[in-house]
Amino acid sequence: MKLKRLIVAFFMLICWNPKTIFAKSPPVPAVQFPFDVSRSDTTLNQEFQIRDARSYVFAIKFDYVGPVDKKRVRTMVGGGGRYPDGRYGEPGVIVPIHITICKLNPGQAPESVYDGLFETQGCYANGFERNQNNGHLDREIVTIDLQPGIYRVEANTIKDSQEFSGTPSQLLIEFHPNIKFLPKSKRGAI
């Protein structure tokens, strides 16, 4: 009887201990976090988990609702066409973003993986919701190769971009399912 109580107490301890397998782990890409780019000094500080070694895109996702809103957001975000020298044909409203990515190693200081300032512009993806009138436009910040582990991303807006006021935006971390690693010439400044 005493052994039975010990076994029950052991299993209860495991189930209620937050450090067990039942604890919530950081989200895995593709993930998105609210990130208001319309205001200066907006800061996002979020952990995420990488399970596969590959190239990951860090981007800003701008949502729209309906064709009128799509046109308004498309004008602000810009287009995806580029000149041969890499400049955007329609850059839209340029939004400077400072982004820092650190790998979190248990028992050690965070290891800086990336730290950079980008003047984001243009659009690299357009996604649609089930209602084809709603969707989002995505603007790349940087693409980085990451190894499995837990990371922290910190992103800051540098200046007000009032044009985006009222437009829902998120920091997006995703990968292209058909590409493992991008060639160095196609990556953002690493």
N, C-alpha and C positions, 0 to 999 in steps of 0.2 A: 504494500500500500504506500509506503514511504517512497519507494522507487517510482511509482506511478505519479505521485505528486511532484517529484523532482523533474520527471520528463515533461509533464504539463507546464511546470514553471519555466523550464528551459525553452520550450517552444513559444511560450508567451513572451519571454524576454527577447527572443529573436524577432518576433513579429512587431513588437513595439519599439525596438531600438531603431532610431532613424538612420543609423549607419549600415543597416542591413541591405539585402538585395531589394527590399521593398521601398527604399528611399528613392525620391524623385531625382533623376539624373538630368544634366543639362540637355536642352533640345539638340537634335541632330539636323543638319541641313537637308532639305530646304526649309529654312526658318525665316521668320520676319518679326521685327520688333518695331513698335510705334516710334517714329522719329520725325518731329516737326521741323522741317527745313525753312519755314517762313521766319523763324525768330533766330536772332544771333545768340550764341552761347547755349543752344540746345545741346544737351549731353546725353548720350546713351552709353551705358556700361552694362554689358550683358555677357554671361558665360554661354558657351555652346560646345558641343562634343563632335569630334571628327572620328568617324569609324573607318573610312577608306582613304588611303593616300591618293590624292588627285588634285587637280586645279579647281579652286573654288572662286566664284564671282561674288564680290561684295558690291551691292548696288542700292540705289534708292528706287523704291516702287511708288508710283503716283497713281492713285485710283481715280476713276471717273465713273459717272452715272449718266447714261444717255448720250445721244449723239451731240447735243449742244455742249455738254460738259466735256465730252471727248475732244471737241474742236478747241475749246478753251485750254484744256490741259496740254494738248498737242502743241499749241502755240507756245506755251511756257516751257515745255520740256524740250522741244525741238525735234528734228528728224534724225534718221539714221544714216543718211547719205554723207559720204566723205570725199574730199578732194584727194588726189594722189599723194599729197604731202601729209595726209592724216587729219587735216582740219575738217570740222563738221561744216557741211553746206548750210544747215540751219541749226546753230548751236543752242537756241533757246536762251532762257535766263540762266546764266552761269551761277552755280552754287558752290562756293569753296567749302570743302569738308576736310577736317583733319581726322585721320584714322590711325589707331594704334591697335596692334594685335599681339597678344602675349600668350605663350603656352604656359599652362599651370602645371607644375610638377610637384607632387606631394612632398612636403617637407623641405622644399627649396624655394628660393625667390622666383617670381615669374620670369620667364625667358622671353625677351622681346623678339618677335618674329618679323614684325613690320611696323614702321612708323613713317607716315607720309602725309603731305598736304596736296589735295587735288582740287582743281577748278572743274567740277563736273559739268558736263554739257552733253547735249544730244540724247539720243535714245537708241538702245541696242535691242530692245524686245518689246513686243506688244502682246498682251494676254487678254483673253476674253473670258467672261463668266458664262454661266449657263444662259442667261439672258444676253444675247449677242450685242445689246446696246450698252452693257456695262463691261468694264475691264480695267486694265492698268497699262501704263507705260513705264518701262524700266530704264534707268540711267546707270551705267557702270561707274563705280568708283575705282576699283582695282581687282585684278585677278591674281591669286596667290596659290602656290603649291603648298599644301599642308599635309602633315603626317598624322596618323591617329593619335588622339589625346584630347584633353580638355583645354579649351582656349577661352580667353576673354577679349572681347572687342570693345574698344572705346571710340566713339565717334562724336565729333563736335562740329557744330556749324560756326563759321567764322564771322558771317555778316547777316544782316536781315535780308530776306528775300520775300518782301511783302506780296509779291505777285502770287506766291503759293499759299497765302493765307486762306484758310477754309478748304484747302485741298488735302485730303488724307494722304499721308506719306509714311513709309516704313523703310527701315534698313533691312535689306534682303540678303541672305547668304544662301547661295545655291550653286549647283554644278550642272553642266550639260551631261546627260546620261550617256551619250555616245563618245565622249572625249575623256580620256583618263588624265593626260597632261597636255597643256598647250605648248607649242614651240615658244622658246624665249622671245622671239620677235613679235609674237601676238599678245604677250602679257602686258599688263599695266607696268608702270615703273616699279621694279622690285629692287 
